[in-house]
Amino acid sequence: MKVLVMNCSLVRNGATAEIVNIVTARLEKKHDVKNICIDDYDIKFCKGCRTCHNTAKCVQNDDVDRLSLIHISEPTRLALIS
């Protein structure tokens, strides 16, 4: 199984990164694991416009689409750590 472990902290080398490393080490024993850091992507805060409720697409042009295409395009488990 593929697992994407995402460091959702803007502090790349802080306490959250240590937790990401621990989780990754445990998961790598049985799964194909990839780590990414949210700080590597331009992801804007939701504006609450609800356009996505009708279109399934965000009106903001940020890296959410790139993130999902690169890392979540095939069956993947997510571990979001913040």
N, C-alpha and C positions, 0 to 999 in steps of 0.2 A: 504494500500500500504506500502511496505517496503522501507525505505530510509536509505542509508548509508552515514553518514556525516564523511568526512575524513579531519583531521587536517593535511595539507600538509606542515606544518612548522616544522623545526627541533627543534624549541624552544617549548617544551611541554606545558609550563605554561605561555606563552606570550600573546600578544594582539590577535593573531590568535585564541588561545584557548578560549579567551573570546567571540569572534565572533561565534566560533563553539558552545559554550554553549547557546548563544542567539538564533541561528538558530535551534538548537536541541529543546530548550524549545518551540519555536513556532510550530515546526513540530510535536512534540509529542502529541499535542492536537488532531490531526486527523490521525496520521500515526504511524506505528511501526518503531522506529528509533534506529539505532545503531551507536555509535561513535567509531572511531579508529584514531590512530595517526600514521602517516607515519614513525615516528621514531622507532616504534615497529617492523619494517620490514627491511630486507636487500634488498633494491632496487637500482640496479646499473644504472648509466647513459647510455643512448643509445650510441652505438659505430658507428651507421650509416652504418652498414654492409649490411643492407637490406635483410638479409636472411629470415626474417619474412615475407617479401612480397611474398615469394614462399612457405614457410612452415607453416605460421601462428603460428610460435613458435620462441621465442627468443633463441639465442645461449648462452646467459648468464644464469648461474644457480643462480638465486636469488629468492626472495619471491613473485614475481609477480604471479606465478601460484598458490601458496598457498593462496595468498590474494584473487584471483578471485574464487578459489574453496570454500573457507570458507565463504566469504561475498557476492559474486556476482553470485553464482551458480543458484539462482532463480531470477525471475523478481524483480529488485531493481532500484530505482532511486538513483542517486549519487549526492552528494553535496560536491564538492572539494573546500576547503577553504585554501588559502595561503596568 
